[in-house]
Amino acid sequence: MPETSDPAEASVHPATLAITAGRAHSGSSLAPALWASSVWQSADMRDARRRATGVRSGEFYGRYANPTVASFEEAVSVLEGAEASLAFASGMGAISTIVLALCGQGSHIVAQRQLYSATLAFLQGPCARFGIEVTFVDGTAPGAFAAAVQPGRTMLAIAETPSNPLLELVDLDELGALRGPITLVDSTFATPLGQQPLAHGVHLSLHSATKGIAGHNDATLGVVSGERDLLDEIWGYHVLHGATPSPFDALNALRGIRTLAVRTNHQAASALHLAHSLQGHPAVTAVHYPGLATHPQHHLAIRQMRHFGTVFAIELAGGAAAAERLLGRVGLLRVATSLGGPETLVCHPRTTTHASLTDEEAAEQGVSGGLLRISVGLEDTTDLLADLLRALSAAD
Ligand SMILES: *Cc1c(COP(=O)(O)O)cnc(C)c1O
């Protein structure tokens, strides 16, 4: 059972919930118990039938459910304010399973153009191959999703906010008011403590828990939260699709949730300080971070976010050549693509995550050769700024 039913939990703050939630399957152990089992034993034929035919049946077979994974799912439900959650082997496992669970040949999806590159590739490649049509819209434009909905045919509306890599936002109230399709928000960049899409009327809130939730670069995991009936329906396909989460990764992610509030508070404060400090630097033409007053959607960020996230992006005056010089000079910052972990990472989207785009597509998405995405870790902020300024002095 989700722990949202506990009245004591309704009155405390998210940071406290991150400590109290997801303890139902660990007995009196303070650390989560690791249930490595892929199979459970039945008492008799009747019991075996009950386990085999139950919805989200626990203690039957690993692909159906697992108690360690269930503990992680329950903790995410509490933080998202959801009835239920469902975990997957990765963020992409979650996205592909949901699309294939809810759509079929002839279905239509509205998705924003500003999407994580693998999500975009999935919607453009396999979806087209399976006869699922996707209309891409500018997620920052008011009314864009609604204008693209085809009544009776649009099954899903997919948004990502803040988006990768430019930290653009989608108005969650507007998305929640959309009528017709099931609405899905990839909320990875906000973490469950940064925003609550379900509170705005959105149906499904999704995370790559590989990132900030697990938070230590030691788990590959996805999770989606929403109403129980809808998640039960997705689960019915999930057991066939088989993007089953590892119990060990769920354990690491649940441990990550215990420190999520202190980590993201530090990282978001650091990100704001660094983003602010780099504004106006002669080698930097733009700084993208929703917490900056200069961000075109700063007021929307204040309205729908509790913190502004742990990632920001900069654009260098010297373009790709300057980016290459900077990546060669950073010391404390590490060159890597992920986000949400303890180490501060810098990546060059145009040659990594967005390498497969044509120049035209890259220009349309604003992914220039001089763009760098920075995931802020847990190091001291002044040390990070010193490293960045030293590396930047070679970038112009
Ligand atoms: C990483 C990421 C994904 C994909 O998650 P995986 O766990 O790598 O499969 C999806 N959306 C966003 C915004 C991400 O950052």
The ligand as an SDF file (V2000), in Angstrom:
LIG
                    3D

 15 15  0  0  0  0  0  0  0  0999 V2000
   18.6590   10.4400  -18.8290 C   0  0  0  0  0  0  0  0  0  0  0  0
   17.3310   10.9230  -19.2340 C   0  0  0  0  0  0  0  0  0  0  0  0
   16.3830   10.0680  -19.7950 C   0  0  0  0  0  0  0  0  0  0  0  0
   16.6770    8.6100  -20.0700 C   0  0  0  0  0  0  0  0  0  0  0  0
   16.9360    7.9210  -18.8830 O   0  0  0  0  0  0  0  0  0  0  0  0
   17.8760    6.5980  -18.8450 P   0  0  0  0  0  0  0  0  0  0  0  0
   17.8100    6.2120  -17.4160 O   0  0  0  0  0  0  0  0  0  0  0  0
   19.2330    7.0130  -19.3200 O   0  0  0  0  0  0  0  0  0  0  0  0
   17.2560    5.6110  -19.7620 O   0  0  0  0  0  0  0  0  0  0  0  0
   15.1430   10.5840  -20.1230 C   0  0  0  0  0  0  0  0  0  0  0  0
   14.8480   11.8820  -19.9300 N   0  0  0  0  0  0  0  0  0  0  0  0
   15.7400   12.7480  -19.3960 C   0  0  0  0  0  0  0  0  0  0  0  0
   15.3490   14.1680  -19.2190 C   0  0  0  0  0  0  0  0  0  0  0  0
   17.0150   12.3050  -19.0270 C   0  0  0  0  0  0  0  0  0  0  0  0
   17.8940   13.1660  -18.5070 O   0  0  0  0  0  0  0  0  0  0  0  0
  1  2  1  0
  2  3  1  0
  2 14  2  0
  3  4  1  0
  3 10  2  0
  4  5  1  0
  5  6  1  0
  6  7  2  0
  6  8  1  0
  6  9  1  0
 10 11  1  0
 11 12  2  0
 12 13  1  0
 12 14  1  0
 14 15  1  0
M  END
$$$$
